[in-house]
Amino acid sequence: MTLLNSPSFRPAPGRPGSDRPLSQEERQAWLEKFHKIKLFKQLPEKQLESIIPYFAESRFDKETVVFFERDLPSETGSKIYFVLSGCVKLVKYSSDGESTIVRLASVGEFFGVTGALTDKPYPFSAEVLTNTQVLVIDRAHFIQVVEMLPQLALEMIVELGEVLWFNYETHNQVVKKTDARVSKILLYHLKRDGAEETPEGLLLKINLPHEYIASMTGIAYEESVRIVSRLKKNYGCINYLRGGKIVITQLEKLREVAQADEAWGF
């Protein structure tokens, strides 16, 4: 892992203190970036243009650690990150080194918000899984943006609520059947990240290798392999391909195994 000690962020032209305004080409490029983020994609272009100066852009190499669990956000600028490309693993480690993935922040997702807004120690580490591009905003500028566009605060609360709900559903030990917990992981990522229609079925747009599934559900790696195999062979509802690519071949059957209700949105 590479620790990100002194990140080199690229502020948008037109940012307070910047020495030049945005060109038309730069403005369009920034609008395209905002349209990748769920929190911003529904905003009118005029509103998006008004918040461009408050953001910066950065790229993280694979295996970079953006921040460590228990770090104080104020020590690194109290930043909120919005993923434009790539994927970031938000993970907790036990005292004996075992890890639990809290969630995967992929394209359109944000992370770091609870720490940035409260200056409480980060509850997890953020580790870059693949080369990743992000938009970044610090706490002070984010507060200014919310004052300009208060509906963003409500949208962010809704998205954070979705994350909490997902964590409860997938880590809830009352759901004894691990087949159901793993199936819920797949349904959640189908709903959040989407899928590509193929002749075989719905190919998830995010890769979920066995070790990720195991860590997200609190089961052993070997058990994850067995469950995925059962979902494929016994239930016939998925196909697992090399590298963690997953095709959902029978959505209704997967919902049945997951014991999913209307709240899952399918």
N, C-alpha and C positions, 0 to 999 in steps of 0.2 A: 504494500500500500504506500502511496505517496501522500504525505501530509501537505495540504494547501496552506502554506504559511503566510504568504503575501500575495493574494490574488491580484491579477492584472485585469481589471474590469475596463471595458470600453464604453464610456458614457455616450449617450446620444448627442449629436450636435443640437444646439438649441437648449441644452440643459442649463439651469441657472449657473452663471459663471462661464459658460461656453463662449468661445470667441466667434462663432459663426452660426447662422440659422441653418435649418434643414433644407436640402435641395428637394425638388419634387421626387426624384428617384429614391432618395433616402427616406422621405416620408412614406412612400408606397411600400418600401421594404419593411419599415417598422409596422405599418398596418398589417402586412401579411404575417409578421411575427405575432402580433396581438391576436389575430384570428385563429392561431393555433392553440391559444389558451382558453379553456372553457369559461373562465371567470370574465373574460373580456370579449369573447367572440360575438356576443349579442349587442354590444354597445354601438351606437351610431359612429360613423367615421369622425365626425367633428369632435365628439367626446374623446375618442381614442387619440386624435391628434393633440388634444390639450394635455394629455398625460405622458406623451412620449418623452419630454425633457426630464422626467423624474426617474427614468429607468436607465440601467446600464446593461450591457451584454457581456457574457463571458463564456469561455469554453473550458471544460474540464477533461483531462485525459482519463482513460480507463484506469481504474484502481486508485484514483485520487480520493482522499478523505476530505470532504468539504468541511465537516466539523465532527468532533468527537462527543459521545455521550458524556454529560456532566460539564462540558465546557460552558462558560458564560457567553451568551450571544453578544454582549456589549464589547467583549474582547476582540471580536472579529467584525464589528460594525453593525450588529443587529439587523441582518439581512434576511429578506424573504426571496425565495428562488422559484422561478416558473420554468418548467422544462419545455424547451422547444424541440429538442431531438435527443435521442439516447435514453438512458434509464438510470435512476439512482435508487440504491437499496437503503432503506431506513431500518436499522437493525439495533437490537439490544444484546448485550453480552452479560452472561452470568459471571460470578466470581471465578468459576472454574473454566471459563472460556467458551462455554456453549452459547450459540447464537440463536436468536429468534427474530425473524424478519417481521417487522411491524407492518410494512407495506412496501410496494414498489412504486416509486414516483416516475411515471412515464410521460410521454408527450401530452401536454395540456394540463398536467398536474402541478401543484405547488407544494413546497415543504419549507420548514423552518419558521412558520408563522407564529406558533405558540411561544417559542423561545424569543423571537424578535419582539413581539408585542408585550411580553411580560418581564423579559430579562431574567427569567428563571433558567437554571441549567437545562441544556438540551436533554430531553428524555431518551434520546437514541442517537446513534452515529449515522452520518450520511455518507455512504460509500458509492462511488461512481462505478457502474457495471460496464458501461460501454462509453466511448467518447461522447460527450454530452455538451449540448449548447443550452444556455439558460438566459432568461431575463432576470435581472436582480434589482431590487429596490430596498433601500434601508428604511428603518422604522419611521424616521422623521418625514421622509418623502411619502411613505405609504399613508401616514396620517393625513398629510396634505391632500393626497389623491382621494381618500375617502371623504374628506370634507367637501371636495369638489363634486364627487359622485357617490353619495351616501348609499345608493343601492348596492354598491360593491360589497359593503360590510355585510348586508343581509345575504348576498350570494355566497360570500365566503363562509358565513355561519352555516348555511345549508350544506356546503361541500364538506365542512369539518364534521357536521352531523352525520353525513354519509360515511365518512371514514370511521367514526366511532361505532356506528351501527355495524359496519363490515367487520371491525375488529371483534365486536361482541359475538357476532354470528359465527365467525370462523375460529375463535379461540374459546368459545363457550364450552367448558368441559361437561356441562349438563348434556350436550349432544354427544352421547357416548359413541355413536357410530362414526368412525373416522371416514368411512366412505361418504357420508353425508357432508362432513366438514370439507373434504377435498372437493367434492362436487360444487359446494358453495363458493370455493375459491375460483373455480372455473367460470361459474355463472357471474360472479362479481366482475371478473376481468372481461368477460364478454360484454357486460353492460357498460363498464367504464371505458375500455379501450377499443371495443368494436371488433369486428371480424370481417374477413374477406370471404365471399361466397365462392366455393370451389365445387367441382363435380362430386367430391367426397362429402362435403358439408361445410361448416363454418370454421375457417382457419383463424384462430385468435391472432390479433395484431401484436401481442406481446408474447415472448417466449417464457415458458415456466418449466425450467428443468426440475428434476426430482428433488434436488437439494433445496430449491426455493419453496416448493410445495411442502416439504417436510418441515422447514423452518417456520413457515407461516401458520401451520396447523399444530405445531408442537408434537410432531411424531418423528420416529426414527426414519432415516433415509431408506432403509430396507423396507419399512412399512409403506412408505410413499410409493416405492416401486411396485409393491404387491397391489396396492389399492388402484393405481393407474392401470395395472394389468387387468384387474377385475372389471374396472369400468370399460375396458376395451373388449375383453373376451367374454365375461359373464353377462354384462349388461348391454354391450354393443352400442354404447352411446358416445364413445370418443375413439380417436386414433392418436397415438403418441408417436411423433416423428423425432428424428435426431435433432439434438440441440434444444429440446424443450418446446418444439412446435407442436401445438395441439389442435386437432380438428374435431369439432363437435359434430358427430354424425347423426345423433338423435337427440334433439334439444328437449323434447317432452320427457324422454326417458331419463335424461340427466336431471331435469327438475324433480322428477319423481324420486330419484335416489337422494337428491339433496334435501328432500322434504321442504322445498321452497314454496312460499306462498306468494300472494299478489305483491308483497312489498319488494320483491326482486324485480318487478317491472317486466316480466315476460308472460 
